[in-house]
Amino acid sequence: MPDLPSPPSLWIILAPILLLAASSLLLLLFARGKRPPDDAWKGIFYSNSRDPAVFVPKRYGIGYTLNFGNPWSWLIVVLIFAAVMAPLLLSVNLMHQLPK
């Protein structure tokens, strides 16, 4: 019987969940409560380089959005993208390693 590749680590599943939980906790700790000025909105995106907050209250509705004028928000976008892509790429890699 051929050797099958080992199943992916449990951390592949838990890492995105823990990342989201940690970012939610940071959001609660560091988000400011006041509504951002209307002139900083570019459609649905908020971009104000003079505002130090990474997360700001949404213009409409409930919740928070990223301040794309802050460089740290781009790091958060990259981390979210990596958390989504890593399990997909690892799954494709495991599929190619399966014996035919």
C-alpha positions in Angstrom: 0.0 0.0 0.0 1.5 3.4 -1.0 2.3 5.9 1.7 -0.4 8.6 1.8 0.5 12.1 2.8 -0.3 13.1 6.4 -3.4 15.2 6.9 -2.9 18.9 7.3 -2.1 20.1 10.7 -4.9 21.3 12.9 -3.2 24.7 13.0 -4.2 25.3 9.4 -7.8 25.4 10.6 -7.2 27.1 13.9 -4.8 29.8 12.8 -7.4 31.8 10.8 -9.9 31.5 13.6 -7.4 32.6 16.2 -6.3 35.5 14.0 -9.9 36.7 13.7 -10.4 36.4 17.4 -7.2 38.3 18.2 -8.1 41.1 15.7 -11.6 41.3 17.2 -10.1 41.7 20.6 -7.6 44.4 19.4 -10.6 46.2 17.7 -12.4 46.4 21.0 -9.3 47.6 22.8 -8.0 50.2 20.3 -11.0 51.4 18.3 -12.2 55.0 18.8 -15.9 55.6 19.3 -16.4 58.9 17.5 -17.7 59.1 13.9 -15.0 60.0 11.3 -15.4 63.1 9.2 -17.3 62.8 6.0 -14.6 64.4 3.8 -12.3 61.4 4.4 -14.6 58.9 2.9 -13.9 57.7 -0.7 -17.1 55.9 -1.5 -17.3 53.0 0.9 -13.6 53.3 1.9 -12.2 55.5 4.7 -8.7 57.0 4.1 -7.3 59.6 6.4 -3.6 59.6 7.0 -3.9 62.2 9.8 -6.2 59.8 11.8 -4.0 57.4 13.9 -6.9 54.9 14.3 -6.6 51.7 12.3 -10.3 50.8 12.8 -13.0 53.5 12.6 -16.8 53.3 13.0 -18.6 52.6 9.7 -20.3 55.5 8.0 -23.6 53.6 7.8 -24.8 50.7 9.9 -23.1 48.8 12.7 -19.4 47.9 13.0 -16.0 49.1 12.1 -13.9 49.5 8.9 -10.3 50.0 8.2 -8.6 53.4 7.8 -6.7 52.8 4.6 -4.7 56.0 5.2 -3.0 54.1 8.0 -0.1 51.8 6.9 -1.1 49.2 9.5 -4.4 48.6 7.8 -2.6 47.3 4.7 -0.8 44.8 6.9 -4.1 43.6 8.2 -5.4 43.2 4.7 -2.4 41.1 3.7 -2.8 38.9 6.9 -6.4 38.3 6.1 -5.6 37.4 2.5 -2.8 35.1 3.7 -5.1 33.4 6.2 -7.6 32.7 3.4 -5.0 31.6 0.8 -2.8 29.3 3.0 -5.4 26.5 3.5 -6.3 26.6 -0.2 -2.7 26.4 -1.4 -1.9 23.6 1.1 -4.9 21.7 -0.1 -3.9 22.0 -3.7 -0.4 20.9 -2.8 -1.7 17.8 -1.0 -4.0 17.0 -3.9 -0.9 17.0 -6.3 0.9 14.7 -3.9 -1.7 12.0 -3.8 -0.7 8.8 -5.7 -2.4 8.3 -9.0 
